């Protein structure tokens, strides 16, 4: 048997294996979720709630007066989102931080991300005064530094609850400014607070309100929550802060080494084009398919309930410690030939060649020539 015959037999055997190998179901798409999925090691959503200062606003006002109230709902929400994604805990309690140089900061949650925290805080972070309102942009800046990609949406626009539902369907969390008096009868009217939304269905909205213990995993009627959005204190920038928390998380959660951060860093460069994490039948998180480690994405504006499969992949090449993006016609061909096994991980992003575009892989290449995608598979140093 010569070398060419051996290669032919090997390819036939490989084809037989691929024909029965389980993988991403074709044409199967789960209904978009109405609640953020629980990730390992979370046992319930109540597990990542954080209080703003541990007791109700009414009790603090009576005990200390207005000047001693802590208004750290924004930092508390940031901590909750980070805790959900990375299991990173920090204190949100009043007087959990004390530095005589910054007497107006009394919470570790605000200090952790404060502009005044030279060398440890973040540009665009929180002000050095816990009586100062936090803006949606400040939340976006802080979360971006903590590996949470953020998209800002208008809360004053049409159908804000539909925007929230769409975000939850993309496995995101949403931070928004509300007037809690719309659903807590004893709250002062006209006061604003940041809360985290983690679920929404046809009847109600599920939130974590950091302002009081009763705000943990609270279910609110849709009409009451809409009123809370609309009545948030005047002058506040009304935005919905969509936290795209699934990017870079594996099925067993966040990996503190570079494996998770590589996905986040790449997504941060091209996120608006890549889209949002998508459950293609395997997982919305990073998972193994054949010889590849991938995360599926659906392009912006695509309807996940109608999509047969994802519109692109981020693929990790462990040997190169790099992420590559597989998209459009090259992605379609890769999927149709089950390139997860035949071609293996990419070794380049898509790049221009005369008459088309090409992407290289460990075991070959895909080239778009303007009409079709040409597949080249390399085995044992020879092309086939």
C-alpha positions, 0 to 999 in steps of 0.5 A: 500500500502506497502513501496516497492509498493510506491517506485515502483510507484514513480520510474515509475512516475519518468521514465514517467517524464524523457521520456518527459523532455527536456535536451541535444539533443542526436546526435546533434552537432552545427558546430564549431564556427568561432568566439568567442561567445559573452557573457553577458554583451558584446554587440559586440567584439569591447566592450572589445578591449584595446589600447596600448597607444591610438594613432598610433606608428608614432604619438608617435615617432614624439612627444617623440622619440623612448625612450618614446614609450610604448611597452605594447602590451603584457600586453594590450592583457592580459587585453583584454582577462581578460576583455572578460572573467571577465569584469575586466578593467584596464588602458593600457595608457602610464603614467597611472602608476607612481612610482619613484622606477620603472621609466621604468614602465609607464602602469598600465596594466604592473604594475598590473602583474609585478614581481616587484609589490611585494605582488600583482604581479605574479611570472613569470609575466612581467619585470619591464621595458616597453621596454622589450618584453613579452614572450608567457610563461609570458602571460601564467603565468599571465593569469593562475593567472587570471583564464584563462587556457592557452595552448601554440602552435608552430607558426612555425609549419605547418598550424598555421592558422589551429591551430588558427581555431581549437582554435576558434572552442573550444571557445578560444581566441588566442594571437599571435606575428605578424608584423603589417606592413604586414597589416598596410602599414605605420607600420615599417617593422620588428617590432613585436606586440602581438594581440588577434585573436577572429575569423577566417573563410575561407577568413579572420582573426578577430583581436584586435590589441592594437597598434592603434585605427584602430586595433579594431575589424580589419578584415585581409585577411588570406594571409596577417595575415599569412605573419604577423605571419611569419615576426614577429621580429627575436628572438621572441619566436613564439607561439600561446597562446590559452586562454581557456576562457570559463571554469567556465563562466556561461551563464550570464558570470563570477561569482566573487564568488567561483562558477566560480573559482571552475570550473577553479581550478579543470580544472587547475588540470586535464585540459589536460585530460578533454579537452576543453569546448563543446556545447552539444546542451545546452551551452559551458558554465556552465548551469543547466541540471535537478538537476545538474549544469554542463559544457560539455567538449570534450577530446583533439584531438576529432573532434567537428564536428563529436562528437555526444555529449561531452566526459565528464562533470564537475559537481558542487555539491552546498551543498559540494561546490565542483566540480567533474569529470564524464567521460568514462563508468560512464559518458555514463551510467549516460547520458543514464539513465538521471542521472541528475535527477535520481542520482543528483550531484556526491559526489565523483570522480571516485575511485577504488573498488575491480574489477572495479571503482565507483562514488557516487552521492547524490541519489546512485552510478555507479560502473564499474565491468569490463563489465558493469556499475551497477546502484544503486539508493537510494530513502528514504534510500532504494536501488532500 
